[in-house]
Every structure is written in structure tokens, then in C-alpha cells.
Amino acid sequence: MNKLNQVLVPVLLVAVAWLMYRDFSHRASSQTEPPVIKLPAKKDDGKGTKIAFINADSLLKQYDYFTETKSAYEAKAERAEKSLEEKAKKIEAEYMMYQQKAQTMTQEQLRNAEQSLMMKQQDLAKEKEKLTKQLIEEEDRLNKELREKVNAYMKKLSEKNGFDYVLSYQKGSTLIYGDPAFDITTEVISDLNKQYNEEKKKK
């Protein structure tokens, strides 16, 4: 894989995984009612903190909104990459052609050829910089939209179910163990996908 793909495409995954660890902020709630999730009885006198948790890896892999936007983003990045590669190959081919004809060209022709190639290389560098900036801006927008969707949903879900905390974990995280009875990942993914598919139908 070349550098553009290595740098830009994985950025969305890394940024979103990090965002899932942040405390969910107070934002506008979704219009669709979240499900009532049954958790086991509290293990103390009934006045303890009510906690649930979700698997962030599973959420990112199975949340339709994320997988679809990620796929579209990767396709756009790939198209940009191929476009730049094709233009770079054309410049390289032109350079090789001038090298072959150099002995039969006048000094003025050589200078003009060098200037032409240099301008094309500069234009290509500017285009690459512009495309990189556009992809980064789009990544930021997608991250913001994902964060707002998840934050709003989790806030409403917590209010409805009385959760004091909803934790997220993934492989290598600081959460070493969690009672599977408090894992609400399946319910959350199912409901988020239901809401997302309903939103798509309305568009």
C-alpha cells in the first residue's frame, strides 16, 4: 500500500475507537425510543451504582452507519490515490521521452521541457495536498457525526434504563473483566442499526 492509503484510510478507525472512550456529552436525544434493557439485580442493598458496558470493537464492526460511511470514505480515498498515481505515471513517461530525445533537442527545447515537467510536478504536489486536506476534513466531519449519534443515543438509553455509567472496552483496554450479564453490546447495536435504517428510509 502506498503512503496516502496508509495514512488517510486508517485514521477514521483510530479516531473513532478513541472517541468511544470519552465520556458521553449531553446532546440532543434521538427521536426513536431506545429499548428497555434488563440487567441482573444489584448485588448490594439496591442503592449501588448501575453500570453497563459495550464492546467498542463489535460496535465499530457491526454499526451499519459506521461501516457504510467508512466504506464510502475508503472508496473516495482510493479514487484519489489512483488519480494521483496515473498523473504521476504520465509525468514519469514524459520525462523518459525527453531523456530519449535529449541528444536531438536544442538547449532551448531542453529548458522548456524541464520547465514543463517541473510545473507539472508542482501542480501534482498541490493537488495531492488539496486532496489530503479534503479527506482529513471529511474524516473530521464523519467523526463528529458518529460521536453525536452515539452520544445522543447513549444519553437517552441511560436515562431510560437508569444507568449511572456505560463503559466501553476493546481488546487491550483497561477493562480486564466484566460480568457478561451487564454486556449490552448486542442490544445497542441492534437498536442503533434499527434507527439508522429508519432514518435512511425517510430520506
C-alpha positions as CSV (number, residue, x, y, z in Angstrom):
1,M,0.0,0.0,0.0
2,N,1.3,3.5,-0.7
3,K,1.6,6.3,1.8
4,L,-1.6,8.0,1.0
5,N,-3.7,4.9,1.8
6,Q,-1.6,4.0,4.9
7,V,-2.0,7.5,6.4
8,L,-5.5,8.5,5.5
9,V,-7.7,5.5,5.4
10,P,-7.0,4.0,8.9
11,V,-7.3,7.4,10.5
12,L,-11.2,7.1,10.8
13,L,-10.9,3.8,12.6
14,V,-8.3,5.1,15.1
15,A,-10.1,8.3,15.8
16,V,-13.5,6.6,16.4
17,A,-12.0,4.0,18.6
18,W,-10.5,6.7,20.7
19,L,-13.8,8.7,20.8
20,M,-15.7,5.7,22.2
21,Y,-13.6,6.0,25.4
22,R,-14.6,9.6,26.1
23,D,-17.5,10.4,28.5
24,F,-20.7,10.8,26.5
25,S,-21.6,14.6,26.4
26,H,-25.1,16.0,26.8
27,R,-26.5,16.4,23.3
28,A,-30.0,16.3,21.7
29,S,-31.6,12.9,22.0
30,S,-32.8,10.8,19.2
31,Q,-36.5,10.8,18.3
32,T,-36.6,7.0,18.3
33,E,-37.1,5.4,21.7
34,P,-34.3,3.1,22.8
35,P,-35.1,-0.3,24.1
36,V,-35.5,-1.3,27.8
37,I,-32.6,-3.5,28.6
38,K,-32.9,-5.9,31.5
39,L,-29.9,-6.2,33.8
40,P,-29.5,-8.5,36.7
41,A,-30.4,-7.3,40.2
42,K,-27.9,-5.1,42.0
43,K,-25.5,-7.1,44.1
44,D,-25.7,-4.9,47.2
45,D,-28.5,-3.2,49.1
46,G,-30.1,-2.0,45.8
47,K,-28.7,1.5,46.1
48,G,-25.5,0.9,44.3
49,T,-24.3,2.3,41.1
50,K,-25.9,0.9,38.0
51,I,-23.3,0.1,35.3
52,A,-23.4,-1.5,31.9
53,F,-20.8,-1.9,29.2
54,I,-20.4,-2.3,25.4
55,N,-17.7,-3.8,23.2
56,A,-16.4,-1.0,21.1
57,D,-14.8,-3.4,18.6
58,S,-18.1,-5.0,17.9
59,L,-19.9,-1.7,17.7
60,L,-17.5,-0.4,15.1
61,K,-17.7,-3.6,13.1
62,Q,-21.5,-4.0,13.2
63,Y,-22.9,-0.5,13.3
64,D,-24.3,0.0,9.8
65,Y,-23.8,3.8,9.8
66,F,-20.1,3.4,10.6
67,T,-19.4,0.6,8.2
68,E,-21.2,2.3,5.3
69,T,-19.6,5.7,5.8
70,K,-16.2,4.0,6.3
71,S,-16.6,2.1,3.1
72,A,-17.6,5.3,1.2
73,Y,-14.6,7.2,2.7
74,E,-12.2,4.4,1.7
75,A,-13.6,4.3,-1.8
76,K,-13.1,8.1,-2.2
77,A,-9.5,7.9,-0.8
78,E,-8.8,5.0,-3.2
79,R,-10.1,7.0,-6.2
80,A,-8.0,10.0,-5.2
81,E,-4.9,7.8,-4.8
82,K,-5.4,6.2,-8.3
83,S,-5.9,9.6,-9.9
84,L,-2.6,10.8,-8.4
85,E,-0.8,7.7,-9.4
86,E,-2.0,8.0,-13.0
87,K,-0.9,11.6,-13.3
88,A,2.5,10.7,-11.7
89,K,3.0,8.0,-14.3
90,K,2.2,10.4,-17.1
91,I,4.8,12.8,-15.8
92,E,7.3,10.0,-15.5
93,A,6.6,8.8,-19.0
94,E,7.1,12.3,-20.4
95,Y,10.4,12.6,-18.5
96,M,11.6,9.3,-20.0
97,M,10.6,10.5,-23.5
98,Y,12.6,13.8,-23.1
99,Q,15.6,11.8,-21.9
100,Q,15.5,9.7,-25.1
101,K,15.2,12.8,-27.3
102,A,17.7,14.9,-25.3
103,Q,20.6,14.5,-27.8
104,T,18.5,15.7,-30.7
105,M,17.0,18.7,-28.8
106,T,18.3,22.2,-28.7
107,Q,19.2,23.9,-25.4
108,E,16.1,26.0,-25.6
109,Q,13.9,22.9,-26.1
110,L,15.6,21.2,-23.2
111,R,15.0,24.2,-20.9
112,N,11.3,24.3,-22.0
113,A,10.9,20.6,-21.4
114,E,12.5,20.9,-17.9
115,Q,10.3,23.8,-17.0
116,S,7.2,22.0,-18.3
117,L,8.0,18.9,-16.2
118,M,8.8,21.0,-13.1
119,M,5.4,22.8,-13.4
120,K,3.5,19.6,-13.8
121,Q,5.3,18.1,-10.7
122,Q,4.4,21.2,-8.7
123,D,0.8,21.1,-9.8
124,L,0.6,17.4,-8.8
125,A,2.1,18.2,-5.4
126,K,-0.5,20.9,-4.9
127,E,-3.3,18.6,-6.0
128,K,-2.1,15.9,-3.6
129,E,-2.1,18.5,-0.7
130,K,-5.6,19.6,-1.6
131,L,-7.0,16.1,-1.8
132,T,-5.3,15.2,1.5
133,K,-6.9,18.3,3.2
134,Q,-10.3,17.4,1.8
135,L,-10.1,13.8,3.1
136,I,-9.0,14.9,6.5
137,E,-11.9,17.4,6.7
138,E,-14.3,14.7,5.6
139,E,-12.9,12.4,8.3
140,D,-13.4,15.1,10.9
141,R,-17.0,15.6,9.8
142,L,-17.7,11.8,9.9
143,N,-16.1,11.5,13.3
144,K,-18.3,14.4,14.6
145,E,-21.5,12.9,13.2
146,L,-20.7,9.4,14.6
147,R,-19.9,10.9,18.0
148,E,-23.1,12.9,18.1
149,K,-25.2,9.9,17.0
150,V,-23.7,7.6,19.7
151,N,-23.7,10.3,22.4
152,A,-27.3,11.2,21.9
153,Y,-28.4,7.5,21.8
154,M,-26.4,6.5,24.9
155,K,-27.7,9.5,26.9
156,K,-31.3,8.6,26.1
157,L,-30.6,4.9,26.7
158,S,-29.0,5.7,30.1
159,E,-31.9,7.9,31.2
160,K,-34.5,5.3,30.2
161,N,-32.7,2.4,31.9
162,G,-31.2,4.3,34.9
163,F,-27.6,3.7,34.0
164,D,-25.1,5.7,36.0
165,Y,-22.3,4.6,33.7
166,V,-22.0,2.9,30.4
167,L,-18.4,1.8,29.8
168,S,-16.8,0.7,26.6
169,Y,-14.0,-1.8,26.2
170,Q,-12.0,-3.4,23.4
171,K,-9.0,-5.7,23.1
172,G,-6.1,-4.3,25.1
173,S,-8.3,-1.8,27.0
174,T,-8.1,-1.2,30.8
175,L,-11.3,-3.1,31.4
176,I,-9.9,-6.6,32.4
177,Y,-13.2,-8.3,33.2
178,G,-16.9,-7.6,33.1
179,D,-19.8,-9.8,34.0
180,P,-21.4,-10.8,30.7
181,A,-24.8,-10.2,32.2
182,F,-24.0,-6.5,32.1
183,D,-22.9,-6.5,28.5
184,I,-25.5,-4.6,26.4
185,T,-23.5,-4.6,23.1
186,T,-25.9,-6.7,21.2
187,E,-29.0,-4.7,22.2
188,V,-27.2,-1.4,21.5
189,I,-26.0,-2.4,18.0
190,S,-29.4,-3.8,17.1
191,D,-31.2,-0.7,18.1
192,L,-28.7,1.7,16.6
193,N,-29.0,-0.2,13.3
194,K,-32.8,-0.1,13.5
195,Q,-32.7,3.7,14.0
196,Y,-30.2,4.2,11.2
197,N,-32.2,2.1,8.7
198,E,-35.4,4.0,9.6
199,E,-33.5,7.3,9.0
200,K,-32.4,6.2,5.6
201,K,-36.0,5.3,4.6
202,K,-37.1,8.8,5.4
203,K,-34.5,10.4,3.1
